Amino acid sequence: MERAAAIAQIEEACKTISLAMMKINPAVRHLDDAETQNDVIKAAHQLTVELEVIKKKMIRLKGRDDSTEL
């Protein structure tokens, strides 16, 4: 697999994960357990932050010039 294909695959997986994550917050309020709700929201936030790290790394990698010329 070439770099461009790998980046595209990772970006598509990030998109899928992001869409799935968007379904969590609306459902959390229906748990009727404050401690669990807080824990789930906190964990979802952490997952979102880490997902954004991956997405930013892919953007930076796409922007790199692979040439050796100066």
Jmol script that loads the backbone (N, CA, C; Angstrom):
load data "model"
ATOM      1  N   MET A   1       0.850  -1.176   0.000  1.00  0.00           N
ATOM      2  CA  MET A   1       0.000   0.000   0.000  1.00  0.00           C
ATOM      3  C   MET A   1       0.890   1.232   0.000  1.00  0.00           C
ATOM      4  N   GLU A   2       0.551   2.161  -0.847  1.00  0.00           N
ATOM      5  CA  GLU A   2       1.314   3.401  -0.909  1.00  0.00           C
ATOM      6  C   GLU A   2       0.836   4.375   0.156  1.00  0.00           C
ATOM      7  N   ARG A   3       1.654   5.379   0.406  1.00  0.00           N
ATOM      8  CA  ARG A   3       1.349   6.362   1.449  1.00  0.00           C
ATOM      9  C   ARG A   3      -0.013   7.020   1.248  1.00  0.00           C
ATOM     10  N   ALA A   4      -0.296   7.453   0.043  1.00  0.00           N
ATOM     11  CA  ALA A   4      -1.555   8.146  -0.231  1.00  0.00           C
ATOM     12  C   ALA A   4      -2.752   7.251   0.076  1.00  0.00           C
ATOM     13  N   ALA A   5      -2.653   5.981  -0.281  1.00  0.00           N
ATOM     14  CA  ALA A   5      -3.743   5.039  -0.006  1.00  0.00           C
ATOM     15  C   ALA A   5      -3.888   4.803   1.489  1.00  0.00           C
ATOM     16  N   ALA A   6      -2.770   4.715   2.185  1.00  0.00           N
ATOM     17  CA  ALA A   6      -2.812   4.516   3.634  1.00  0.00           C
ATOM     18  C   ALA A   6      -3.444   5.720   4.332  1.00  0.00           C
ATOM     19  N   ILE A   7      -3.066   6.916   3.894  1.00  0.00           N
ATOM     20  CA  ILE A   7      -3.635   8.134   4.465  1.00  0.00           C
ATOM     21  C   ILE A   7      -5.134   8.172   4.220  1.00  0.00           C
ATOM     22  N   ALA A   8      -5.548   7.851   3.007  1.00  0.00           N
ATOM     23  CA  ALA A   8      -6.972   7.859   2.664  1.00  0.00           C
ATOM     24  C   ALA A   8      -7.744   6.851   3.517  1.00  0.00           C
ATOM     25  N   GLN A   9      -7.160   5.691   3.723  1.00  0.00           N
ATOM     26  CA  GLN A   9      -7.807   4.659   4.536  1.00  0.00           C
ATOM     27  C   GLN A   9      -7.952   5.116   5.987  1.00  0.00           C
ATOM     28  N   ILE A  10      -6.910   5.718   6.520  1.00  0.00           N
ATOM     29  CA  ILE A  10      -6.943   6.216   7.902  1.00  0.00           C
ATOM     30  C   ILE A  10      -7.951   7.346   8.029  1.00  0.00           C
ATOM     31  N   GLU A  11      -7.959   8.256   7.064  1.00  0.00           N
ATOM     32  CA  GLU A  11      -8.920   9.364   7.100  1.00  0.00           C
ATOM     33  C   GLU A  11     -10.360   8.867   7.032  1.00  0.00           C
ATOM     34  N   GLU A  12     -10.603   7.864   6.228  1.00  0.00           N
ATOM     35  CA  GLU A  12     -11.953   7.307   6.125  1.00  0.00           C
ATOM     36  C   GLU A  12     -12.357   6.633   7.432  1.00  0.00           C
ATOM     37  N   ALA A  13     -11.428   5.934   8.069  1.00  0.00           N
ATOM     38  CA  ALA A  13     -11.716   5.309   9.359  1.00  0.00           C
ATOM     39  C   ALA A  13     -12.011   6.372  10.418  1.00  0.00           C
ATOM     40  N   CYS A  14     -11.259   7.465  10.394  1.00  0.00           N
ATOM     41  CA  CYS A  14     -11.504   8.571  11.325  1.00  0.00           C
ATOM     42  C   CYS A  14     -12.891   9.158  11.119  1.00  0.00           C
ATOM     43  N   LYS A  15     -13.282   9.290   9.871  1.00  0.00           N
ATOM     44  CA  LYS A  15     -14.609   9.816   9.568  1.00  0.00           C
ATOM     45  C   LYS A  15     -15.695   8.890  10.116  1.00  0.00           C
ATOM     46  N   THR A  16     -15.527   7.605   9.924  1.00  0.00           N
ATOM     47  CA  THR A  16     -16.485   6.619  10.425  1.00  0.00           C
ATOM     48  C   THR A  16     -16.577   6.675  11.947  1.00  0.00           C
ATOM     49  N   ILE A  17     -15.432   6.750  12.594  1.00  0.00           N
ATOM     50  CA  ILE A  17     -15.401   6.832  14.056  1.00  0.00           C
ATOM     51  C   ILE A  17     -16.070   8.113  14.532  1.00  0.00           C
ATOM     52  N   SER A  18     -15.782   9.217  13.861  1.00  0.00           N
ATOM     53  CA  SER A  18     -16.387  10.509  14.234  1.00  0.00           C
ATOM     54  C   SER A  18     -17.902  10.454  14.148  1.00  0.00           C
ATOM     55  N   LEU A  19     -18.420   9.857  13.081  1.00  0.00           N
ATOM     56  CA  LEU A  19     -19.869   9.749  12.923  1.00  0.00           C
ATOM     57  C   LEU A  19     -20.478   8.873  14.024  1.00  0.00           C
ATOM     58  N   ALA A  20     -19.790   7.813  14.385  1.00  0.00           N
ATOM     59  CA  ALA A  20     -20.284   6.947  15.458  1.00  0.00           C
ATOM     60  C   ALA A  20     -20.239   7.672  16.800  1.00  0.00           C
ATOM     61  N   MET A  21     -19.194   8.455  17.022  1.00  0.00           N
ATOM     62  CA  MET A  21     -19.057   9.197  18.286  1.00  0.00           C
ATOM     63  C   MET A  21     -20.189  10.213  18.452  1.00  0.00           C
ATOM     64  N   MET A  22     -20.673  10.748  17.357  1.00  0.00           N
ATOM     65  CA  MET A  22     -21.742  11.746  17.421  1.00  0.00           C
ATOM     66  C   MET A  22     -23.047  11.150  17.953  1.00  0.00           C
ATOM     67  N   LYS A  23     -23.173   9.848  17.942  1.00  0.00           N
ATOM     68  CA  LYS A  23     -24.364   9.184  18.432  1.00  0.00           C
ATOM     69  C   LYS A  23     -24.314   8.937  19.949  1.00  0.00           C
ATOM     70  N   ILE A  24     -23.148   9.080  20.542  1.00  0.00           N
ATOM     71  CA  ILE A  24     -22.990   8.781  21.964  1.00  0.00           C
ATOM     72  C   ILE A  24     -23.593   9.871  22.841  1.00  0.00           C
ATOM     73  N   ASN A  25     -23.211  11.125  22.616  1.00  0.00           N
ATOM     74  CA  ASN A  25     -23.663  12.201  23.508  1.00  0.00           C
ATOM     75  C   ASN A  25     -25.179  12.318  23.634  1.00  0.00           C
ATOM     76  N   PRO A  26     -25.929  12.255  22.548  1.00  0.00           N
ATOM     77  CA  PRO A  26     -27.384  12.349  22.716  1.00  0.00           C
ATOM     78  C   PRO A  26     -27.971  11.197  23.543  1.00  0.00           C
ATOM     79  N   ALA A  27     -27.354  10.037  23.462  1.00  0.00           N
ATOM     80  CA  ALA A  27     -27.860   8.876  24.191  1.00  0.00           C
ATOM     81  C   ALA A  27     -27.483   8.905  25.668  1.00  0.00           C
ATOM     82  N   VAL A  28     -26.395   9.573  25.998  1.00  0.00           N
ATOM     83  CA  VAL A  28     -25.890   9.581  27.377  1.00  0.00           C
ATOM     84  C   VAL A  28     -26.922  10.133  28.356  1.00  0.00           C
ATOM     85  N   ARG A  29     -27.634  11.162  27.969  1.00  0.00           N
ATOM     86  CA  ARG A  29     -28.582  11.789  28.898  1.00  0.00           C
ATOM     87  C   ARG A  29     -29.708  10.856  29.322  1.00  0.00           C
ATOM     88  N   HIS A  30     -29.897   9.786  28.585  1.00  0.00           N
ATOM     89  CA  HIS A  30     -30.970   8.842  28.888  1.00  0.00           C
ATOM     90  C   HIS A  30     -30.517   7.713  29.813  1.00  0.00           C
ATOM     91  N   LEU A  31     -29.286   7.755  30.259  1.00  0.00           N
ATOM     92  CA  LEU A  31     -28.775   6.710  31.143  1.00  0.00           C
ATOM     93  C   LEU A  31     -29.317   6.838  32.568  1.00  0.00           C
ATOM     94  N   ASP A  32     -29.725   8.033  32.942  1.00  0.00           N
ATOM     95  CA  ASP A  32     -30.270   8.292  34.279  1.00  0.00           C
ATOM     96  C   ASP A  32     -29.334   7.868  35.403  1.00  0.00           C
ATOM     97  N   ASP A  33     -28.054   8.081  35.191  1.00  0.00           N
ATOM     98  CA  ASP A  33     -27.057   7.798  36.229  1.00  0.00           C
ATOM     99  C   ASP A  33     -25.942   8.826  36.059  1.00  0.00           C
ATOM    100  N   ALA A  34     -25.913   9.804  36.950  1.00  0.00           N
ATOM    101  CA  ALA A  34     -24.994  10.940  36.814  1.00  0.00           C
ATOM    102  C   ALA A  34     -23.535  10.517  36.752  1.00  0.00           C
ATOM    103  N   GLU A  35     -23.137   9.588  37.602  1.00  0.00           N
ATOM    104  CA  GLU A  35     -21.730   9.167  37.622  1.00  0.00           C
ATOM    105  C   GLU A  35     -21.343   8.518  36.294  1.00  0.00           C
ATOM    106  N   THR A  36     -22.194   7.632  35.806  1.00  0.00           N
ATOM    107  CA  THR A  36     -21.914   6.972  34.530  1.00  0.00           C
ATOM    108  C   THR A  36     -21.930   7.981  33.390  1.00  0.00           C
ATOM    109  N   GLN A  37     -22.877   8.904  33.410  1.00  0.00           N
ATOM    110  CA  GLN A  37     -22.951   9.929  32.371  1.00  0.00           C
ATOM    111  C   GLN A  37     -21.675  10.752  32.334  1.00  0.00           C
ATOM    112  N   ASN A  38     -21.222  11.181  33.485  1.00  0.00           N
ATOM    113  CA  ASN A  38     -19.989  11.975  33.546  1.00  0.00           C
ATOM    114  C   ASN A  38     -18.792  11.187  33.031  1.00  0.00           C
ATOM    115  N   ASP A  39     -18.703   9.909  33.421  1.00  0.00           N
ATOM    116  CA  ASP A  39     -17.590   9.078  32.973  1.00  0.00           C
ATOM    117  C   ASP A  39     -17.615   8.859  31.458  1.00  0.00           C
ATOM    118  N   VAL A  40     -18.807   8.635  30.923  1.00  0.00           N
ATOM    119  CA  VAL A  40     -18.932   8.403  29.484  1.00  0.00           C
ATOM    120  C   VAL A  40     -18.596   9.673  28.701  1.00  0.00           C
ATOM    121  N   ILE A  41     -19.082  10.802  29.167  1.00  0.00           N
ATOM    122  CA  ILE A  41     -18.785  12.076  28.491  1.00  0.00           C
ATOM    123  C   ILE A  41     -17.292  12.359  28.530  1.00  0.00           C
ATOM    124  N   LYS A  42     -16.667  12.116  29.664  1.00  0.00           N
ATOM    125  CA  LYS A  42     -15.227  12.340  29.797  1.00  0.00           C
ATOM    126  C   LYS A  42     -14.453  11.418  28.852  1.00  0.00           C
ATOM    127  N   ALA A  43     -14.823  10.146  28.825  1.00  0.00           N
ATOM    128  CA  ALA A  43     -14.136   9.185  27.954  1.00  0.00           C
ATOM    129  C   ALA A  43     -14.358   9.530  26.480  1.00  0.00           C
ATOM    130  N   ALA A  44     -15.578   9.926  26.126  1.00  0.00           N
ATOM    131  CA  ALA A  44     -15.865  10.306  24.745  1.00  0.00           C
ATOM    132  C   ALA A  44     -15.039  11.520  24.336  1.00  0.00           C
ATOM    133  N   HIS A  45     -14.886  12.453  25.256  1.00  0.00           N
ATOM    134  CA  HIS A  45     -14.061  13.638  24.969  1.00  0.00           C
ATOM    135  C   HIS A  45     -12.610  13.222  24.727  1.00  0.00           C
ATOM    136  N   GLN A  46     -12.092  12.338  25.562  1.00  0.00           N
ATOM    137  CA  GLN A  46     -10.713  11.881  25.397  1.00  0.00           C
ATOM    138  C   GLN A  46     -10.524  11.172  24.054  1.00  0.00           C
ATOM    139  N   LEU A  47     -11.507  10.348  23.686  1.00  0.00           N
ATOM    140  CA  LEU A  47     -11.439   9.670  22.391  1.00  0.00           C
ATOM    141  C   LEU A  47     -11.438  10.678  21.243  1.00  0.00           C
ATOM    142  N   THR A  48     -12.259  11.700  21.362  1.00  0.00           N
ATOM    143  CA  THR A  48     -12.339  12.735  20.333  1.00  0.00           C
ATOM    144  C   THR A  48     -11.015  13.474  20.201  1.00  0.00           C
ATOM    145  N   VAL A  49     -10.410  13.797  21.324  1.00  0.00           N
ATOM    146  CA  VAL A  49      -9.108  14.480  21.303  1.00  0.00           C
ATOM    147  C   VAL A  49      -8.073  13.618  20.596  1.00  0.00           C
ATOM    148  N   GLU A  50      -8.018  12.344  20.931  1.00  0.00           N
ATOM    149  CA  GLU A  50      -7.038  11.453  20.310  1.00  0.00           C
ATOM    150  C   GLU A  50      -7.323  11.264  18.821  1.00  0.00           C
ATOM    151  N   LEU A  51      -8.583  11.215  18.457  1.00  0.00           N
ATOM    152  CA  LEU A  51      -8.950  11.108  17.052  1.00  0.00           C
ATOM    153  C   LEU A  51      -8.490  12.342  16.279  1.00  0.00           C
ATOM    154  N   GLU A  52      -8.624  13.501  16.883  1.00  0.00           N
ATOM    155  CA  GLU A  52      -8.165  14.739  16.249  1.00  0.00           C
ATOM    156  C   GLU A  52      -6.647  14.736  16.065  1.00  0.00           C
ATOM    157  N   VAL A  53      -5.924  14.130  16.990  1.00  0.00           N
ATOM    158  CA  VAL A  53      -4.470  14.013  16.849  1.00  0.00           C
ATOM    159  C   VAL A  53      -4.143  13.215  15.587  1.00  0.00           C
ATOM    160  N   ILE A  54      -4.841  12.101  15.402  1.00  0.00           N
ATOM    161  CA  ILE A  54      -4.608  11.271  14.214  1.00  0.00           C
ATOM    162  C   ILE A  54      -4.925  12.063  12.949  1.00  0.00           C
ATOM    163  N   LYS A  55      -6.050  12.743  12.939  1.00  0.00           N
ATOM    164  CA  LYS A  55      -6.451  13.508  11.758  1.00  0.00           C
ATOM    165  C   LYS A  55      -5.441  14.601  11.427  1.00  0.00           C
ATOM    166  N   LYS A  56      -4.944  15.291  12.444  1.00  0.00           N
ATOM    167  CA  LYS A  56      -3.946  16.350  12.210  1.00  0.00           C
ATOM    168  C   LYS A  56      -2.642  15.770  11.694  1.00  0.00           C
ATOM    169  N   LYS A  57      -2.250  14.618  12.203  1.00  0.00           N
ATOM    170  CA  LYS A  57      -1.019  13.968  11.725  1.00  0.00           C
ATOM    171  C   LYS A  57      -1.146  13.613  10.248  1.00  0.00           C
ATOM    172  N   MET A  58      -2.320  13.157   9.835  1.00  0.00           N
ATOM    173  CA  MET A  58      -2.532  12.816   8.422  1.00  0.00           C
ATOM    174  C   MET A  58      -2.474  14.064   7.556  1.00  0.00           C
ATOM    175  N   ILE A  59      -3.043  15.157   8.030  1.00  0.00           N
ATOM    176  CA  ILE A  59      -2.996  16.414   7.284  1.00  0.00           C
ATOM    177  C   ILE A  59      -1.550  16.870   7.113  1.00  0.00           C
ATOM    178  N   ARG A  60      -0.783  16.794   8.183  1.00  0.00           N
ATOM    179  CA  ARG A  60       0.636  17.198   8.108  1.00  0.00           C
ATOM    180  C   ARG A  60       1.410  16.293   7.163  1.00  0.00           C
ATOM    181  N   LEU A  61       1.139  14.990   7.239  1.00  0.00           N
ATOM    182  CA  LEU A  61       1.851  14.043   6.392  1.00  0.00           C
ATOM    183  C   LEU A  61       1.519  14.283   4.920  1.00  0.00           C
ATOM    184  N   LYS A  62       0.274  14.598   4.620  1.00  0.00           N
ATOM    185  CA  LYS A  62      -0.108  14.902   3.233  1.00  0.00           C
ATOM    186  C   LYS A  62       0.594  16.156   2.740  1.00  0.00           C
ATOM    187  N   GLY A  63       0.870  17.084   3.631  1.00  0.00           N
ATOM    188  CA  GLY A  63       1.477  18.355   3.245  1.00  0.00           C
ATOM    189  C   GLY A  63       2.970  18.293   3.061  1.00  0.00           C
ATOM    190  N   ARG A  64       3.594  17.214   3.507  1.00  0.00           N
ATOM    191  CA  ARG A  64       5.036  17.095   3.359  1.00  0.00           C
ATOM    192  C   ARG A  64       5.413  16.887   1.917  1.00  0.00           C
ATOM    193  N   ASP A  65       6.519  17.497   1.546  1.00  0.00           N
ATOM    194  CA  ASP A  65       7.059  17.336   0.202  1.00  0.00           C
ATOM    195  C   ASP A  65       8.075  16.200   0.257  1.00  0.00           C
ATOM    196  N   ASP A  66       7.860  15.163  -0.530  1.00  0.00           N
ATOM    197  CA  ASP A  66       8.756  14.002  -0.523  1.00  0.00           C
ATOM    198  C   ASP A  66      10.015  14.202  -1.353  1.00  0.00           C
ATOM    199  N   SER A  67      10.132  15.340  -1.984  1.00  0.00           N
ATOM    200  CA  SER A  67      11.308  15.536  -2.824  1.00  0.00           C
ATOM    201  C   SER A  67      12.541  15.786  -1.959  1.00  0.00           C
ATOM    202  N   THR A  68      13.691  15.485  -2.541  1.00  0.00           N
ATOM    203  CA  THR A  68      14.963  15.677  -1.828  1.00  0.00           C
ATOM    204  C   THR A  68      15.639  16.964  -2.269  1.00  0.00           C
ATOM    205  N   GLU A  69      15.037  17.647  -3.244  1.00  0.00           N
ATOM    206  CA  GLU A  69      15.632  18.900  -3.732  1.00  0.00           C
ATOM    207  C   GLU A  69      15.369  20.020  -2.748  1.00  0.00           C
ATOM    208  N   LEU A  70      16.337  20.931  -2.654  1.00  0.00           N
ATOM    209  CA  LEU A  70      16.183  22.093  -1.776  1.00  0.00           C
ATOM    210  C   LEU A  70      15.826  23.309  -2.550  1.00  0.00           C
TER     211      LEU A  70
END
end "model"
wireframe off; spacefill off
backbone 0.3
color backbone group
